[in-house]
Amino acid sequence: MRNSIVFAIAFSLTGIFASAQNFEKQAPVGFDQIKQNIPHGKIDSIQYPSKTVGTLRKALIYTPPGFNKNKKYPVLYLLHGIGGDEKEWYKNGTPQIILDNLYSEGKLTPMIVVLPNGRAMKDDRATGNIMAKDKVEAFAIFEKDLLNDLIPFIEKEFPVKKDRENRAIAGLSMGGGQTLNFGFGNIDKFAWIGAFSSAPNTKEPQVLLPNPQKAKELKLIWISCGDADGLMPFSKRTSDYLRQNKIPHIFYIEPGGHDFKVWKNDLYIFSQLIFKPVDQTAFSNFTVFSNDVKDN
């Protein structure tokens, strides 16, 4: 049954973009392995003042190979899960390696990637009871920190484009829920949304998008989940709601559970889709609504 879901996707993205590039539905072997003979980007640790939290907060920032301070770049804000912090993607998802390799193949639009700590509280480390009420609430508070503190800091300190068409948000699990909540709640701020294996913090669709037609202003809505992931219902109900309201989007069901094997693959594909011309009418060719994917 699981194989039938995966093969049904046929995630060949030929024709979705004006550039007519081809994209694999699964990242190839070695996509996340360091290649020594290619240009490499750079990961730096930064601190920014947060009025929302009342302290200096940490984030990581990836600048692409050939980074030029005199050029302006689009920005992807990449969010972690409930058990992580600003280093979770770096330690377990190796985005710097995945993106370096894609740049070497000419598959990405040059971009800056910001990896923040999505737990907006003074003690924002993933220690103790990570499910404690105040720690869970801090993931919702991060919306204010992101919009009012982090984004203005990035736009002041780095050469980035400041319009919504050049700002993307994506994340895994708890960060996937944040992505949908913040992205749909601030369509004037983001044009590209990538939700990987969204967690239960994802708002109910009618609350998430009370005016679903507003979502047509987004360039790309990407929702993905592993076919063996118990959190599938949260992704599916959002996709179902979008489909019922005829909102173009990609619902990508891939082999795997709730882990970085899935999320690395998501980043590999999603990063190739953003900040490029998109034909939204082609999204339905790659969106699968299988009876085999059931609500739990």
Secondary structure, 3 states (H helix, E strand, C coil): CHHHHHHHHCCCCCCCECCCCCCCCCCCCCCCCCCCCCCCCEEEEEEEEECCCCEEEEEEEEECCCCCCCCCECEEEEECCCCCCCCHHHHHHCHHHHHHHHHHCCCCCCCEEEEECCCCCCCCCCCCCCCCHHHHHHHHHHHHHHHHHHHHHHHHHCCECCCHHHEEEEEECHHHHHHHHHHHHCCCCCCEEEEECCCCCCCCHHHHCCCHHHHHHCCEEEEEEECCCCCHHHHHHHHHHHHHCCCCCEEEEECCCCCHHHHHHHHHHHHHHCCCCECHHHHHHHCCCCCCCCCC
